[in-house]
Amino acid sequence: MSTPAEPGWGRGTRVRGTRQAEALASVLASLPGFLSAQQIHAELRRRGERIGLATVYRHLQVLSEDGRVDTIRDPSGETLYRRCRSESHHHHLICRSCGASVEVEGRAVEQWADKVAAEAGFTAVDHTVELFGLCPRCGAA
């Protein structure tokens, strides 16, 4: 898989190869943690990129669908984005104070989701699990 700094990142998407897609990839590669589309847009503007907020949303949606960007919903329901650091299915543990996040495997969650789906006769089930707490730094304060 290409990394955001490499040419062709986003290949196969509706946004491949555009200057805007490359600028977004660069910002996503450099920003820590999950951020809103508005925060990402503000950083692009700060860097001198002329890109509309609607375009940022459109690119983020495509990159999310391709699995290149992780998305979560914060406790208020806002969607946040981050460059995906893992190619395998994973979940996130996010500090509700500072926003720091770690990717975690959830075998128990996977087994539970499979069991619940099978009991209800469902197939091809997908899920999202977001865990919020206080990181060691914020929890010690």
CNS distance restraints for C-alpha pairs under 8 A (distance, minus, plus):
assign (resid   2 and name CA) (resid   6 and name CA) 6.04 0.50 0.50
assign (resid   2 and name CA) (resid   7 and name CA) 7.74 0.50 0.50
assign (resid   2 and name CA) (resid   8 and name CA) 6.96 0.50 0.50
assign (resid   2 and name CA) (resid   9 and name CA) 5.39 0.50 0.50
assign (resid   3 and name CA) (resid   9 and name CA) 6.12 0.50 0.50
assign (resid   4 and name CA) (resid   9 and name CA) 5.34 0.50 0.50
assign (resid   4 and name CA) (resid  10 and name CA) 7.95 0.50 0.50
assign (resid   4 and name CA) (resid  22 and name CA) 7.35 0.50 0.50
assign (resid   4 and name CA) (resid  25 and name CA) 4.77 0.50 0.50
assign (resid   4 and name CA) (resid  26 and name CA) 6.14 0.50 0.50
assign (resid   4 and name CA) (resid  28 and name CA) 7.73 0.50 0.50
assign (resid   4 and name CA) (resid  29 and name CA) 6.31 0.50 0.50
assign (resid   5 and name CA) (resid   9 and name CA) 7.38 0.50 0.50
assign (resid   5 and name CA) (resid  22 and name CA) 7.61 0.50 0.50
assign (resid   5 and name CA) (resid  25 and name CA) 6.71 0.50 0.50
assign (resid   5 and name CA) (resid  26 and name CA) 5.99 0.50 0.50
assign (resid   5 and name CA) (resid  29 and name CA) 7.40 0.50 0.50
assign (resid   7 and name CA) (resid  17 and name CA) 7.65 0.50 0.50
assign (resid   8 and name CA) (resid  16 and name CA) 6.77 0.50 0.50
assign (resid   8 and name CA) (resid  17 and name CA) 6.25 0.50 0.50
assign (resid   9 and name CA) (resid  16 and name CA) 7.02 0.50 0.50
assign (resid   9 and name CA) (resid  17 and name CA) 7.66 0.50 0.50
assign (resid   9 and name CA) (resid  22 and name CA) 7.61 0.50 0.50
assign (resid   9 and name CA) (resid  25 and name CA) 7.63 0.50 0.50
assign (resid  10 and name CA) (resid  15 and name CA) 6.66 0.50 0.50
assign (resid  10 and name CA) (resid  16 and name CA) 4.94 0.50 0.50
assign (resid  10 and name CA) (resid  17 and name CA) 7.36 0.50 0.50
assign (resid  10 and name CA) (resid  21 and name CA) 7.59 0.50 0.50
assign (resid  10 and name CA) (resid  63 and name CA) 7.03 0.50 0.50
assign (resid  11 and name CA) (resid  15 and name CA) 7.89 0.50 0.50
assign (resid  11 and name CA) (resid  16 and name CA) 5.06 0.50 0.50
assign (resid  11 and name CA) (resid  17 and name CA) 7.32 0.50 0.50
assign (resid  12 and name CA) (resid  16 and name CA) 6.71 0.50 0.50
assign (resid  13 and name CA) (resid  62 and name CA) 6.63 0.50 0.50
assign (resid  13 and name CA) (resid  63 and name CA) 7.64 0.50 0.50
assign (resid  13 and name CA) (resid  66 and name CA) 7.63 0.50 0.50
assign (resid  14 and name CA) (resid  62 and name CA) 7.23 0.50 0.50
assign (resid  15 and name CA) (resid  21 and name CA) 6.10 0.50 0.50
assign (resid  15 and name CA) (resid  59 and name CA) 6.44 0.50 0.50
assign (resid  15 and name CA) (resid  62 and name CA) 7.64 0.50 0.50
assign (resid  16 and name CA) (resid  21 and name CA) 6.59 0.50 0.50
assign (resid  17 and name CA) (resid  21 and name CA) 6.65 0.50 0.50
assign (resid  17 and name CA) (resid  22 and name CA) 7.00 0.50 0.50
assign (resid  18 and name CA) (resid  22 and name CA) 6.36 0.50 0.50
assign (resid  19 and name CA) (resid  23 and name CA) 6.16 0.50 0.50
assign (resid  20 and name CA) (resid  24 and name CA) 6.12 0.50 0.50
assign (resid  20 and name CA) (resid  49 and name CA) 7.92 0.50 0.50
assign (resid  20 and name CA) (resid  51 and name CA) 6.82 0.50 0.50
assign (resid  21 and name CA) (resid  25 and name CA) 6.09 0.50 0.50
assign (resid  21 and name CA) (resid  59 and name CA) 6.94 0.50 0.50
assign (resid  22 and name CA) (resid  26 and name CA) 6.15 0.50 0.50
assign (resid  23 and name CA) (resid  27 and name CA) 6.33 0.50 0.50
assign (resid  23 and name CA) (resid  44 and name CA) 7.33 0.50 0.50
assign (resid  23 and name CA) (resid  49 and name CA) 7.44 0.50 0.50
assign (resid  24 and name CA) (resid  28 and name CA) 6.11 0.50 0.50
assign (resid  24 and name CA) (resid  44 and name CA) 7.18 0.50 0.50
assign (resid  24 and name CA) (resid  56 and name CA) 7.61 0.50 0.50
assign (resid  25 and name CA) (resid  29 and name CA) 6.11 0.50 0.50
assign (resid  26 and name CA) (resid  30 and name CA) 6.42 0.50 0.50
assign (resid  27 and name CA) (resid  31 and name CA) 6.15 0.50 0.50
assign (resid  27 and name CA) (resid  40 and name CA) 7.36 0.50 0.50
assign (resid  27 and name CA) (resid  43 and name CA) 7.33 0.50 0.50
assign (resid  27 and name CA) (resid  44 and name CA) 6.91 0.50 0.50
assign (resid  28 and name CA) (resid  40 and name CA) 7.78 0.50 0.50
assign (resid  28 and name CA) (resid  82 and name CA) 6.43 0.50 0.50
assign (resid  28 and name CA) (resid  83 and name CA) 5.59 0.50 0.50
assign (resid  29 and name CA) (resid  83 and name CA) 6.38 0.50 0.50
assign (resid  31 and name CA) (resid  82 and name CA) 7.95 0.50 0.50
assign (resid  32 and name CA) (resid  82 and name CA) 7.83 0.50 0.50
assign (resid  32 and name CA) (resid 100 and name CA) 7.79 0.50 0.50
assign (resid  33 and name CA) (resid  82 and name CA) 6.19 0.50 0.50
assign (resid  33 and name CA) (resid  99 and name CA) 6.37 0.50 0.50
assign (resid  33 and name CA) (resid 100 and name CA) 5.62 0.50 0.50
assign (resid  33 and name CA) (resid 101 and name CA) 5.99 0.50 0.50
assign (resid  34 and name CA) (resid  71 and name CA) 7.87 0.50 0.50
assign (resid  34 and name CA) (resid  72 and name CA) 7.93 0.50 0.50
assign (resid  34 and name CA) (resid  80 and name CA) 5.40 0.50 0.50
assign (resid  34 and name CA) (resid  81 and name CA) 5.00 0.50 0.50
assign (resid  34 and name CA) (resid  82 and name CA) 4.83 0.50 0.50
assign (resid  34 and name CA) (resid  99 and name CA) 6.91 0.50 0.50
assign (resid  34 and name CA) (resid 100 and name CA) 7.84 0.50 0.50
assign (resid  34 and name CA) (resid 101 and name CA) 7.61 0.50 0.50
assign (resid  35 and name CA) (resid  39 and name CA) 5.99 0.50 0.50
assign (resid  35 and name CA) (resid  40 and name CA) 6.53 0.50 0.50
assign (resid  35 and name CA) (resid  80 and name CA) 4.90 0.50 0.50
assign (resid  35 and name CA) (resid  81 and name CA) 5.29 0.50 0.50
assign (resid  35 and name CA) (resid  82 and name CA) 6.63 0.50 0.50
assign (resid  36 and name CA) (resid  40 and name CA) 6.30 0.50 0.50
assign (resid  36 and name CA) (resid  78 and name CA) 7.41 0.50 0.50
assign (resid  36 and name CA) (resid  79 and name CA) 6.31 0.50 0.50
assign (resid  36 and name CA) (resid  80 and name CA) 4.45 0.50 0.50
assign (resid  36 and name CA) (resid  81 and name CA) 6.10 0.50 0.50
assign (resid  37 and name CA) (resid  41 and name CA) 5.96 0.50 0.50
assign (resid  37 and name CA) (resid  53 and name CA) 7.55 0.50 0.50
assign (resid  37 and name CA) (resid  56 and name CA) 6.71 0.50 0.50
assign (resid  37 and name CA) (resid  57 and name CA) 6.30 0.50 0.50
assign (resid  37 and name CA) (resid  60 and name CA) 7.83 0.50 0.50
assign (resid  37 and name CA) (resid  79 and name CA) 7.91 0.50 0.50
assign (resid  37 and name CA) (resid  80 and name CA) 6.91 0.50 0.50
assign (resid  37 and name CA) (resid  81 and name CA) 7.14 0.50 0.50
assign (resid  38 and name CA) (resid  42 and name CA) 6.09 0.50 0.50
assign (resid  38 and name CA) (resid  53 and name CA) 7.05 0.50 0.50
assign (resid  39 and name CA) (resid  43 and name CA) 6.29 0.50 0.50
assign (resid  40 and name CA) (resid  44 and name CA) 6.28 0.50 0.50
assign (resid  40 and name CA) (resid  56 and name CA) 7.89 0.50 0.50
assign (resid  41 and name CA) (resid  45 and name CA) 6.23 0.50 0.50
assign (resid  41 and name CA) (resid  51 and name CA) 7.66 0.50 0.50
assign (resid  41 and name CA) (resid  52 and name CA) 7.63 0.50 0.50
assign (resid  41 and name CA) (resid  53 and name CA) 6.06 0.50 0.50
assign (resid  41 and name CA) (resid  56 and name CA) 6.50 0.50 0.50
assign (resid  42 and name CA) (resid  46 and name CA) 6.05 0.50 0.50
assign (resid  43 and name CA) (resid  47 and name CA) 6.25 0.50 0.50
assign (resid  44 and name CA) (resid  48 and name CA) 6.54 0.50 0.50
assign (resid  44 and name CA) (resid  49 and name CA) 5.32 0.50 0.50
assign (resid  44 and name CA) (resid  50 and name CA) 7.73 0.50 0.50
assign (resid  44 and name CA) (resid  51 and name CA) 7.49 0.50 0.50
assign (resid  45 and name CA) (resid  49 and name CA) 5.02 0.50 0.50
assign (resid  45 and name CA) (resid  50 and name CA) 6.38 0.50 0.50
assign (resid  45 and name CA) (resid  51 and name CA) 7.32 0.50 0.50
assign (resid  51 and name CA) (resid  55 and name CA) 6.65 0.50 0.50
assign (resid  51 and name CA) (resid  56 and name CA) 7.21 0.50 0.50
assign (resid  52 and name CA) (resid  56 and name CA) 6.46 0.50 0.50
assign (resid  53 and name CA) (resid  57 and name CA) 6.30 0.50 0.50
assign (resid  54 and name CA) (resid  58 and name CA) 6.16 0.50 0.50
assign (resid  55 and name CA) (resid  59 and name CA) 6.12 0.50 0.50
assign (resid  56 and name CA) (resid  60 and name CA) 6.07 0.50 0.50
assign (resid  57 and name CA) (resid  61 and name CA) 6.09 0.50 0.50
assign (resid  58 and name CA) (resid  62 and name CA) 6.41 0.50 0.50
assign (resid  59 and name CA) (resid  63 and name CA) 6.13 0.50 0.50
assign (resid  60 and name CA) (resid  64 and name CA) 5.91 0.50 0.50
assign (resid  60 and name CA) (resid  69 and name CA) 7.19 0.50 0.50
assign (resid  60 and name CA) (resid  81 and name CA) 7.66 0.50 0.50
assign (resid  61 and name CA) (resid  65 and name CA) 6.16 0.50 0.50
assign (resid  62 and name CA) (resid  66 and name CA) 6.21 0.50 0.50
assign (resid  63 and name CA) (resid  67 and name CA) 6.27 0.50 0.50
assign (resid  63 and name CA) (resid  68 and name CA) 5.20 0.50 0.50
assign (resid  63 and name CA) (resid  69 and name CA) 5.45 0.50 0.50
assign (resid  64 and name CA) (resid  68 and name CA) 5.81 0.50 0.50
assign (resid  64 and name CA) (resid  69 and name CA) 4.62 0.50 0.50
assign (resid  64 and name CA) (resid  70 and name CA) 6.19 0.50 0.50
assign (resid  64 and name CA) (resid  71 and name CA) 6.85 0.50 0.50
assign (resid  65 and name CA) (resid  69 and name CA) 8.00 0.50 0.50
assign (resid  67 and name CA) (resid  84 and name CA) 7.22 0.50 0.50
assign (resid  67 and name CA) (resid  87 and name CA) 7.85 0.50 0.50
assign (resid  68 and name CA) (resid  83 and name CA) 6.28 0.50 0.50
assign (resid  68 and name CA) (resid  84 and name CA) 5.32 0.50 0.50
assign (resid  69 and name CA) (resid  81 and name CA) 6.44 0.50 0.50
assign (resid  69 and name CA) (resid  82 and name CA) 5.55 0.50 0.50
assign (resid  69 and name CA) (resid  83 and name CA) 4.51 0.50 0.50
assign (resid  69 and name CA) (resid  84 and name CA) 4.74 0.50 0.50
assign (resid  70 and name CA) (resid  81 and name CA) 5.67 0.50 0.50
assign (resid  70 and name CA) (resid  82 and name CA) 5.23 0.50 0.50
assign (resid  70 and name CA) (resid  83 and name CA) 6.03 0.50 0.50
assign (resid  70 and name CA) (resid  84 and name CA) 5.10 0.50 0.50
assign (resid  71 and name CA) (resid  79 and name CA) 6.50 0.50 0.50
assign (resid  71 and name CA) (resid  80 and name CA) 5.52 0.50 0.50
assign (resid  71 and name CA) (resid  81 and name CA) 4.67 0.50 0.50
assign (resid  71 and name CA) (resid  82 and name CA) 6.62 0.50 0.50
assign (resid  72 and name CA) (resid  79 and name CA) 5.63 0.50 0.50
assign (resid  72 and name CA) (resid  80 and name CA) 5.35 0.50 0.50
assign (resid  72 and name CA) (resid  81 and name CA) 6.73 0.50 0.50
assign (resid  72 and name CA) (resid 130 and name CA) 6.85 0.50 0.50
assign (resid  73 and name CA) (resid  77 and name CA) 5.13 0.50 0.50
assign (resid  73 and name CA) (resid  78 and name CA) 5.26 0.50 0.50
assign (resid  73 and name CA) (resid  79 and name CA) 4.47 0.50 0.50
assign (resid  73 and name CA) (resid  80 and name CA) 6.01 0.50 0.50
assign (resid  73 and name CA) (resid 130 and name CA) 7.75 0.50 0.50
assign (resid  74 and name CA) (resid  78 and name CA) 5.49 0.50 0.50
assign (resid  74 and name CA) (resid  79 and name CA) 6.51 0.50 0.50
assign (resid  74 and name CA) (resid  80 and name CA) 6.95 0.50 0.50
assign (resid  86 and name CA) (resid  90 and name CA) 7.68 0.50 0.50
assign (resid  89 and name CA) (resid 105 and name CA) 7.58 0.50 0.50
assign (resid  90 and name CA) (resid 103 and name CA) 6.29 0.50 0.50
assign (resid  90 and name CA) (resid 104 and name CA) 5.76 0.50 0.50
assign (resid  90 and name CA) (resid 105 and name CA) 5.09 0.50 0.50
assign (resid  90 and name CA) (resid 106 and name CA) 6.88 0.50 0.50
assign (resid  91 and name CA) (resid 103 and name CA) 5.70 0.50 0.50
assign (resid  91 and name CA) (resid 104 and name CA) 5.24 0.50 0.50
assign (resid  91 and name CA) (resid 105 and name CA) 6.14 0.50 0.50
assign (resid  91 and name CA) (resid 106 and name CA) 6.82 0.50 0.50
assign (resid  91 and name CA) (resid 128 and name CA) 7.25 0.50 0.50
assign (resid  91 and name CA) (resid 129 and name CA) 5.85 0.50 0.50
assign (resid  91 and name CA) (resid 130 and name CA) 6.33 0.50 0.50
assign (resid  91 and name CA) (resid 131 and name CA) 7.89 0.50 0.50
assign (resid  92 and name CA) (resid 101 and name CA) 6.48 0.50 0.50
assign (resid  92 and name CA) (resid 102 and name CA) 5.72 0.50 0.50
assign (resid  92 and name CA) (resid 103 and name CA) 4.71 0.50 0.50
assign (resid  92 and name CA) (resid 104 and name CA) 5.78 0.50 0.50
assign (resid  92 and name CA) (resid 129 and name CA) 7.29 0.50 0.50
assign (resid  92 and name CA) (resid 130 and name CA) 5.51 0.50 0.50
assign (resid  92 and name CA) (resid 131 and name CA) 6.12 0.50 0.50
assign (resid  93 and name CA) (resid 101 and name CA) 5.52 0.50 0.50
assign (resid  93 and name CA) (resid 102 and name CA) 5.43 0.50 0.50
assign (resid  93 and name CA) (resid 103 and name CA) 6.50 0.50 0.50
assign (resid  93 and name CA) (resid 104 and name CA) 6.94 0.50 0.50
assign (resid  93 and name CA) (resid 130 and name CA) 6.43 0.50 0.50
assign (resid  93 and name CA) (resid 131 and name CA) 4.65 0.50 0.50
assign (resid  93 and name CA) (resid 132 and name CA) 5.67 0.50 0.50
assign (resid  93 and name CA) (resid 133 and name CA) 7.24 0.50 0.50
assign (resid  94 and name CA) (resid  99 and name CA) 5.91 0.50 0.50
assign (resid  94 and name CA) (resid 100 and name CA) 5.74 0.50 0.50
assign (resid  94 and name CA) (resid 101 and name CA) 4.32 0.50 0.50
assign (resid  94 and name CA) (resid 102 and name CA) 6.70 0.50 0.50
assign (resid  94 and name CA) (resid 130 and name CA) 7.64 0.50 0.50
assign (resid  94 and name CA) (resid 131 and name CA) 6.16 0.50 0.50
assign (resid  94 and name CA) (resid 132 and name CA) 4.83 0.50 0.50
assign (resid  94 and name CA) (resid 133 and name CA) 6.27 0.50 0.50
assign (resid  94 and name CA) (resid 134 and name CA) 7.61 0.50 0.50
assign (resid  94 and name CA) (resid 135 and name CA) 7.69 0.50 0.50
assign (resid  95 and name CA) (resid  99 and name CA) 4.81 0.50 0.50
assign (resid  95 and name CA) (resid 100 and name CA) 5.27 0.50 0.50
assign (resid  95 and name CA) (resid 101 and name CA) 6.27 0.50 0.50
assign (resid  95 and name CA) (resid 132 and name CA) 5.76 0.50 0.50
assign (resid  95 and name CA) (resid 133 and name CA) 5.04 0.50 0.50
assign (resid  95 and name CA) (resid 134 and name CA) 4.68 0.50 0.50
assign (resid  95 and name CA) (resid 135 and name CA) 5.27 0.50 0.50
assign (resid  95 and name CA) (resid 138 and name CA) 7.89 0.50 0.50
assign (resid  96 and name CA) (resid 132 and name CA) 5.87 0.50 0.50
assign (resid  96 and name CA) (resid 133 and name CA) 5.72 0.50 0.50
assign (resid  96 and name CA) (resid 134 and name CA) 6.06 0.50 0.50
assign (resid  97 and name CA) (resid 134 and name CA) 6.49 0.50 0.50
assign (resid  97 and name CA) (resid 138 and name CA) 6.65 0.50 0.50
assign (resid  98 and name CA) (resid 138 and name CA) 7.24 0.50 0.50
assign (resid 100 and name CA) (resid 135 and name CA) 7.24 0.50 0.50
assign (resid 106 and name CA) (resid 110 and name CA) 6.17 0.50 0.50
assign (resid 107 and name CA) (resid 111 and name CA) 6.10 0.50 0.50
assign (resid 108 and name CA) (resid 112 and name CA) 6.06 0.50 0.50
assign (resid 109 and name CA) (resid 113 and name CA) 6.03 0.50 0.50
assign (resid 110 and name CA) (resid 114 and name CA) 6.17 0.50 0.50
assign (resid 111 and name CA) (resid 115 and name CA) 6.12 0.50 0.50
assign (resid 112 and name CA) (resid 116 and name CA) 6.11 0.50 0.50
assign (resid 113 and name CA) (resid 117 and name CA) 6.04 0.50 0.50
assign (resid 113 and name CA) (resid 125 and name CA) 7.94 0.50 0.50
assign (resid 113 and name CA) (resid 127 and name CA) 7.73 0.50 0.50
assign (resid 114 and name CA) (resid 118 and name CA) 6.05 0.50 0.50
assign (resid 114 and name CA) (resid 125 and name CA) 7.74 0.50 0.50
assign (resid 115 and name CA) (resid 119 and name CA) 6.11 0.50 0.50
assign (resid 116 and name CA) (resid 120 and name CA) 6.33 0.50 0.50
assign (resid 117 and name CA) (resid 121 and name CA) 6.08 0.50 0.50
assign (resid 117 and name CA) (resid 122 and name CA) 4.85 0.50 0.50
assign (resid 117 and name CA) (resid 123 and name CA) 6.62 0.50 0.50
assign (resid 117 and name CA) (resid 125 and name CA) 6.85 0.50 0.50
assign (resid 118 and name CA) (resid 122 and name CA) 5.73 0.50 0.50
assign (resid 118 and name CA) (resid 123 and name CA) 7.11 0.50 0.50
assign (resid 134 and name CA) (resid 138 and name CA) 5.71 0.50 0.50
assign (resid 134 and name CA) (resid 139 and name CA) 5.09 0.50 0.50
assign (resid 135 and name CA) (resid 139 and name CA) 5.72 0.50 0.50
assign (resid 136 and name CA) (resid 140 and name CA) 6.02 0.50 0.50
assign (resid 137 and name CA) (resid 141 and name CA) 6.83 0.50 0.50
